[in-house]
Amino acid sequence: RVAELIETPSVEISTVQKNVKTISEHLETRLEEMNALIHRWHTEGFSYQERLRILPEELLEWEHLLPEIEQQYHRHAGAYERWKEISKLWDYADASIDQLAGKLEHTDAFLDKIESLEQQWTEKELQGASLIERWEQLGFDMDIWRYKITQDPRQGLSELNQQLPAYERANDLLENMLKLDTSLGGEEDVERRASILRTMDLEIDLLDEMQQWLEKKTLRNTRHRRLLQSEWEQAVREGKAESGATFSDLRSFETALASVEHLSRDKISNNTISNAISRTNAELLRLESRGWNITELLHLQEKEPESFFKQFAQSMEAVPRIGPIQRRIAALDWRRDIGRADAVSNQIRNPLELIRIEQQIPALIRHLAERDIEDEDYTYSAWLPEQRPVLLPREQSVIQKIPAKVQPNSTLEEAHEAMLEAMDEHIEPTTEVDDDVNVVETTEIAQPSTKTLKETETTPEEIKSVAPVESKEQAKPLKSPTREADVSSYEHLLHVLGLTKEANALAGSGDVSNLRRALASHVGVEPRDIRVDRLLRLVLRLLPQNDSDDSNRSKLIDSIGDALLKYTQWVRMRLEARHMGASGDFFEDAARLGMALNRTPGPGVRVPLQADVEPLPESTNMEELHLHTERLIQSMALPAAGGIN
């Protein structure tokens, strides 16, 4: 039967045979797949119980274990990649982790080890993030550090901790920069440097440069405030400001001082204007007492004060020329126009009309030349203002005694002496007179002065008789001695000094009296460069004396004028360097520079700003004057050093 079944198997047996064969092939395929998977894990560095191959009899067991092993593989593989990354970045070695790495049966223990490292990684990240957040709140740019800590928390945190002292120093610099007083300028520079500290790498050289700049700026502000405080205390002592005032910044301090100076100048200006008005009123009364018609001047003073002062000054320049003007007018042939002659005779008593009449003389000559004679017997009556008689004692001897000159002790005394000398030059020297008449009429001083000269004391024995002077008698002005000295050098110097009016007057008349008074009025100003005072005092001693040394005096004046041009340029550059600008008026610019240097001295040796009180030689000692002039010229033309005079 068996043989029959074998030889001729039934359908059922054939079916079973086929099924068994199919199952066998499937199991073999599955075994090969599982062995291939284990081989792949092994090539990747993973193993399970150090098995490299599954036996056929173990197939069913491994089929049951494989899903769990695959899960462990995936978990272990992810942790293994993280371990390789951490060990590479940190240069970290741990034998216990190396023993567990790749062992799938020890996956849970391996994951615990890796999780511990992950916690350390996260802790470093949190510490770095905390530091970054703190410095970002202080304004620093921390993007580069955020990137470093993200890539490697431990290394990034270590580098950041090493850089913390530099950040602390930079933060201190920033705080001090923000405390700087930038009210007078420099705010943009502070912002630029603050931005550099917040964004650039904080190297030692950069921090040292910032520290030096901050110390220099702080010292400059401290020095400036100290000088302003000194100036404010001086104003308090002078009663110009109140004590106890505090100022938040330098600009408010400067503004307060400028206000004090402005009020002081306004007060001085008001006093000057008041004095000018009082002197003008006194001069108007004096003109009226001498017979001048001042009605138009009074009306102009009331209605147009600004125009009045300008025209009054011009008219006062013309008043001393009344004698020459009347002589020129009297020489015209007024028989040809009697009506015009009477009108001119009345108008000439008005100081304002006197200027216009003087300018119209050529036109009057042409006008009269074109007319016929109206009255052969007409005579023009020339009006002259009343003169004040001066009593002079009879001279006891023709020998004139020259008093010895006394050296002034101070600049104010010297200026006062120069004014008195200028006033004395207008008084004509005493002349011999007859016994019958001891009264000499003198011309009025050309420049009006509010000071009065004391009358000369005389005794009855010195005066024989005094003859009254009739008011109708025409006074003949005495001629002043002609100066033969060349005044072109003095004209040039006056133009450089800005005294154009005095220069024109000197060119027209050659009279140095007004020049002496003008120069003396500028002596002794403080605070101002002492060289200006020395220059003025030397020029006063080098004025023409009508002797053989006048040519030498002119040469010295030329030398001073050449040096003054360079000094004027120096003054202008110093003012422009302080953002003040030059006005073009020498004395005004010198005074402004003196005030600026007194408040904030320049670099180098401090310029003396007090009045010049050094004794100078007499005007006749040309040798000593030459030495002093040379010293002045050398001091006004100092050599440049590094572009700074």
SULRA-V562297 format. One record per residue. N is the residue number from 1. SS is DSSP state (A for helix, B for strand, O for the rest). PSI is psi in whole degrees, -180 to 180 (999 if undefined). Layout:
{{N/SS/PSI} {N/SS/PSI}}
This chain:
{{1/O/-42} {2/A/-43} {3/A/-38} {4/A/-40} {5/A/-36} {6/A/-44} {7/A/-41} {8/O/77} {9/O/152} {10/O/173} {11/A/-37} {12/A/-42} {13/A/-39} {14/A/-38} {15/A/-43} {16/A/-41} {17/A/-43} {18/A/-41} {19/A/-41} {20/A/-42} {21/A/-41} {22/A/-44} {23/A/-40} {24/A/-44} {25/A/-40} {26/A/-43} {27/A/-40} {28/A/-42} {29/A/-42} {30/A/-39} {31/A/-41} {32/A/-41} {33/A/-44} {34/A/-40} {35/A/-37} {36/A/-39} {37/A/-44} {38/A/-38} {39/A/-41} {40/A/-43} {41/A/-38} {42/A/-41} {43/A/-28} {44/A/-7} {45/O/14} {46/O/148} {47/B/158} {48/B/113} {49/O/30} {50/O/26} {51/B/133} {52/O/-16} {53/O/147} {54/O/131} {55/O/157} {56/A/-37} {57/A/-13} {58/A/6} {59/A/-46} {60/A/-37} {61/A/-45} {62/A/-30} {63/A/-32} {64/A/-35} {65/A/-21} {66/A/-42} {67/A/-42} {68/A/-39} {69/A/-39} {70/A/-40} {71/A/-44} {72/A/-36} {73/A/-49} {74/A/-43} {75/A/-44} {76/A/-37} {77/A/-43} {78/A/-43} {79/A/-34} {80/A/-41} {81/A/-41} {82/A/-38} {83/A/-43} {84/A/-38} {85/A/-45} {86/A/-45} {87/A/-33} {88/A/-44} {89/A/-41} {90/A/-9} {91/O/50} {92/O/137} {93/O/132} {94/O/113} {95/A/-35} {96/A/-37} {97/A/-39} {98/A/-35} {99/A/-30} {100/A/-19} {101/O/128} {102/O/-9} {103/B/104} {104/A/-29} {105/A/-18} {106/A/30} {107/A/-44} {108/A/-44} {109/A/-40} {110/A/-40} {111/A/-36} {112/A/-42} {113/A/-46} {114/A/-37} {115/A/-36} {116/A/-42} {117/A/-38} {118/A/-38} {119/A/-41} {120/A/-42} {121/A/-48} {122/A/-38} {123/A/-42} {124/A/-41} {125/A/-44} {126/A/-41} {127/A/-44} {128/A/-42} {129/A/-37} {130/A/-45} {131/A/-43} {132/A/-44} {133/A/-40} {134/A/-48} {135/A/-28} {136/A/-36} {137/A/-28} {138/O/-2} {139/O/4} {140/O/147} {141/O/114} {142/O/21} {143/A/-40} {144/A/-37} {145/A/-33} {146/A/-41} {147/A/-44} {148/A/-43} {149/A/-31} {150/A/-40} {151/A/-42} {152/O/93} {153/A/-42} {154/A/-46} {155/A/-43} {156/A/-42} {157/A/-38} {158/A/-46} {159/A/-39} {160/A/-40} {161/A/-35} {162/A/-28} {163/A/-7} {164/A/-41} {165/A/-38} {166/A/-39} {167/A/-37} {168/A/-44} {169/A/-43} {170/A/-38} {171/A/-40} {172/A/-41} {173/A/-41} {174/A/-45} {175/A/-42} {176/A/-35} {177/A/-42} {178/A/-21} {179/A/-9} {180/O/145} {181/O/105} {182/O/24} {183/O/-25} {184/O/10} {185/O/163} {186/O/4} {187/A/-39} {188/A/-39} {189/A/-41} {190/A/-44} {191/A/-40} {192/A/-45} {193/A/-36} {194/A/-39} {195/A/-37} {196/A/-44} {197/A/-33} {198/A/-27} {199/A/-27} {200/O/164} {201/O/132} {202/O/82} {203/O/160} {204/A/-42} {205/A/-41} {206/A/-45} {207/A/-37} {208/A/-42} {209/A/-41} {210/A/-39} {211/A/-43} {212/A/-43} {213/A/-42} {214/A/-43} {215/A/-41} {216/A/-44} {217/A/-42} {218/A/-42} {219/A/-41} {220/A/-44} {221/A/-40} {222/A/-43} {223/A/-41} {224/A/-45} {225/A/-36} {226/A/-41} {227/A/-41} {228/A/-39} {229/A/-40} {230/A/-42} {231/A/-37} {232/A/-42} {233/A/-37} {234/A/-41} {235/A/-36} {236/A/-43} {237/A/-32} {238/O/-1} {239/O/14} {240/O/-18} {241/O/167} {242/O/144} {243/O/160} {244/O/3} {245/O/142} {246/O/149} {247/O/133} {248/O/-31} {249/O/174} {250/A/-33} {251/A/-45} {252/A/-35} {253/A/-48} {254/A/-41} {255/A/-42} {256/A/-43} {257/A/-41} {258/A/-38} {259/A/-41} {260/A/-45} {261/A/-39} {262/A/-44} {263/A/-39} {264/A/-42} {265/A/-40} {266/A/-40} {267/A/-45} {268/A/-42} {269/A/-42} {270/A/-41} {271/A/-40} {272/A/-44} {273/A/-42} {274/A/-43} {275/A/-40} {276/A/-40} {277/A/-43} {278/A/-41} {279/A/-38} {280/A/-43} {281/A/-41} {282/A/-39} {283/A/-37} {284/A/-42} {285/A/-38} {286/A/-40} {287/A/-42} {288/A/-37} {289/A/-24} {290/O/-1} {291/O/3} {292/O/151} {293/O/107} {294/O/16} {295/A/-47} {296/A/-37} {297/A/-42} {298/A/-42} {299/A/-42} {300/A/-36} {301/A/-35} {302/A/-40} {303/A/-42} {304/O/80} {305/A/-41} {306/A/-46} {307/A/-31} {308/A/-49} {309/A/-38} {310/A/-48} {311/A/-31} {312/A/-41} {313/A/-41} {314/A/-40} {315/A/-36} {316/A/-27} {317/A/-30} {318/A/-25} {319/A/-45} {320/O/-16} {321/O/13} {322/A/-37} {323/A/-57} {324/A/-37} {325/A/-44} {326/A/-36} {327/A/-39} {328/A/-40} {329/A/-41} {330/A/-25} {331/O/-11} {332/O/156} {333/O/85} {334/A/-2} {335/A/-18} {336/A/-17} {337/O/86} {338/A/-38} {339/A/-42} {340/A/-35} {341/A/-43} {342/A/-39} {343/A/-43} {344/A/-38} {345/A/-34} {346/A/-40} {347/A/-30} {348/O/-15} {349/O/-11} {350/O/117} {351/A/-33} {352/A/-38} {353/A/-24} {354/A/-40} {355/A/-45} {356/A/-38} {357/A/-41} {358/A/-39} {359/A/-23} {360/A/-1} {361/A/-46} {362/A/-39} {363/A/-37} {364/A/-38} {365/A/-46} {366/A/-39} {367/A/-46} {368/A/-30} {369/A/-24} {370/O/-6} {371/O/158} {372/O/163} {373/O/131} {374/O/-38} {375/O/114} {376/O/-30} {377/O/1} {378/O/137} {379/O/129} {380/O/130} {381/O/109} {382/O/122} {383/O/138} {384/O/144} {385/O/154} {386/O/141} {387/O/150} {388/O/124} {389/B/145} {390/B/123} {391/B/125} {392/O/136} {393/O/153} {394/O/135} {395/O/130} {396/O/-22} {397/O/151} {398/O/-9} {399/O/120} {400/O/130} {401/O/129} {402/O/114} {403/O/146} {404/O/138} {405/O/135} {406/O/129} {407/O/125} {408/O/147} {409/O/-19} {410/O/169} {411/A/-38} {412/A/-40} {413/A/-38} {414/A/-44} {415/A/-41} {416/A/-41} {417/A/-41} {418/A/-38} {419/A/-43} {420/A/-40} {421/A/-40} {422/A/-37} {423/A/-37} {424/A/-30} {425/O/-20} {426/O/-14} {427/O/123} {428/O/147} {429/O/153} {430/O/136} {431/O/159} {432/O/136} {433/O/161} {434/O/164} {435/O/-26} {436/O/-34} {437/O/121} {438/O/18} {439/B/125} {440/B/127} {441/B/131} {442/O/156} {443/O/155} {444/O/153} {445/O/136} {446/O/-41} {447/O/118} {448/O/144} {449/O/144} {450/O/-14} {451/O/146} {452/O/139} {453/O/141} {454/O/138} {455/O/144} {456/O/130} {457/O/132} {458/O/162} {459/O/158} {460/A/-30} {461/A/-24} {462/A/-16} {463/O/122} {464/O/-54} {465/O/158} {466/O/121} {467/O/126} {468/O/146} {469/O/127} {470/O/141} {471/O/-23} {472/O/-14} {473/O/134} {474/O/128} {475/O/140} {476/O/112} {477/O/141} {478/O/147} {479/O/130} {480/O/150} {481/O/141} {482/O/134} {483/O/128} {484/O/-6} {485/O/147} {486/O/119} {487/O/10} {488/A/-37} {489/A/-40} {490/A/-36} {491/A/-47} {492/A/-44} {493/A/-41} {494/A/-39} {495/A/-40} {496/A/-38} {497/A/-8} {498/O/10} {499/O/65} {500/A/-40} {501/A/-47} {502/A/-35} {503/A/-42} {504/A/-40} {505/A/-39} {506/A/-38} {507/A/-32} {508/A/-40} {509/A/-22} {510/O/8} {511/O/125} {512/O/1} {513/A/-46} {514/A/-36} {515/A/-42} {516/A/-43} {517/A/-41} {518/A/-43} {519/A/-41} {520/A/-28} {521/O/-17} {522/O/5} {523/O/142} {524/O/16} {525/O/135} {526/O/145} {527/O/137} {528/O/153} {529/O/128} {530/A/-22} {531/A/-30} {532/A/-43} {533/A/-44} {534/A/-40} {535/A/-47} {536/A/-41} {537/A/-38} {538/A/-41} {539/A/-39} {540/A/-34} {541/A/-14} {542/O/13} {543/O/151} {544/O/139} {545/O/4} {546/O/47} {547/O/-172} {548/O/-16} {549/O/1} {550/A/-34} {551/A/-40} {552/A/-38} {553/A/-41} {554/A/-39} {555/A/-41} {556/A/-39} {557/A/-39} {558/A/-43} {559/A/-43} {560/A/-40} {561/A/-41} {562/A/-43} {563/A/-33} {564/A/-33} {565/A/-44} {566/A/-39} {567/A/-37} {568/A/-40} {569/A/-39} {570/A/-43} {571/A/-44} {572/A/-43} {573/A/-39} {574/A/-40} {575/A/-42} {576/A/-34} {577/A/-26} {578/O/13} {579/O/38} {580/O/-35} {581/O/142} {582/O/141} {583/O/-18} {584/O/-17} {585/O/118} {586/A/-51} {587/A/-37} {588/A/-44} {589/A/-40} {590/A/-40} {591/A/-41} {592/A/-41} {593/A/-38} {594/A/-43} {595/A/-40} {596/A/-43} {597/A/-32} {598/A/-34} {599/A/-45} {600/O/95} {601/O/151} {602/O/-179} {603/O/158} {604/O/-153} {605/O/135} {606/O/133} {607/O/127} {608/O/131} {609/O/9} {610/O/168} {611/O/149} {612/O/121} {613/O/9} {614/O/133} {615/O/135} {616/O/155} {617/O/165} {618/O/164} {619/O/-18} {620/O/-12} {621/O/83} {622/A/-33} {623/A/-48} {624/A/-38} {625/A/-37} {626/A/-42} {627/A/-45} {628/A/-37} {629/A/-42} {630/A/-42} {631/A/-41} {632/A/-44} {633/A/-41} {634/A/-39} {635/A/-26} {636/A/-7} {637/O/58} {638/O/144} {639/O/150} {640/O/143} {641/B/109} {642/O/26} {643/O/3} {644/B/129} {645/O/999}}
